[in-house]
Each structure stands twice: as structure tokens, then as C-alpha cells.
Amino acid sequence: MINDRLKLIAKHYGVSGREIGRRAGLKDGGSEYNGLGDGMSVKKLRDILLACPEISFEWLIFGEGNMLKPKTIDGIKVNEITPEVFINRFQELVGEKKELELKLKNALFENETLKSLSKNKLVYGLSAVDTNVDAEPQFELEETYQ
């Protein structure tokens, strides 16, 4: 019965049924289990599942399977992670980290280059002639006298 499963959910979280109802946004916190359980609306069940995302839909509605959803990491069930899976994912993450570090290094270099060019323009009276991003920057000296 759904009412029995709601009691187990409350016990799992260490709170009352009223608190589960309150977390789900139910009027009067569900008044313990009044209005909750067998025959309750789909909306109330949905709200409970949204408030308790670890709870399995199949278990709450049909009483089938485990109460808690299997925990996953990158879409892989935790109990299915073998050393090989772990090592492969770790190597992928290391590769992604290296790519991101390189992108960051290049972005910082470009930023410093632009700062330097901007500073030189102010100091030496240079102005950019070609602003095409793909082209090499070209500068010409403006005649300025101070």
C-alpha cells in the first residue's frame, strides 16, 4: 500500500509524514497521512517524488524494486563501476582537464597580447588598420607630436 511506503519514506528521512507532505508543498503538510496514500492524486504523488528525488517511482507507485533509485556517476550505476570503467573515466577526465588548461593558457596569452597592443597603441600612437580576426594584426604609425 502506498500509505505504508510513505511511512517508510518518512522513516528513511527521519521525519514525520507531515514533514514529507510539507516538503512536497501539500496543504497542511498532508496532515500526517490524511489524504496521502492509497487513492491519492497523481499530482500529490508527483510532488512527493519531486520533494524526495532519491525515491524510486516504481517503488512508490507499484511497490516494485528498491525504495531508493540506484546512484549513478555520469549515467553509470555505482554498483556497476568496475576498476576498468573507473580508470577509463579517470583518463577521460584527465584529458579533458588538459584540454581546458590549454584553452585557458591560450586565452590568457591572447588577453595579455591584447592588453600589450592596447598599451602600445596609447604609448606609441599606433592604430589598428585591419580588424579581421583571422588576419595578422597590421598597424600603422600615426603622426602625433607631444
Secondary structure, 3 states (H helix, E strand, C coil): CHHHHHHHHHHHHCCCHHHHHHHCCCHHHHCCCCCCCCCCCHHHHHHHHHHCCCECHHHHHHCCCCCECCCEECCEEHHHCCHHHHHHHHHHHHHHHHHHHHHHHHHHHHHHHHHHHHHHHHHHCEEECCCCCCCCCCEEECCCCC
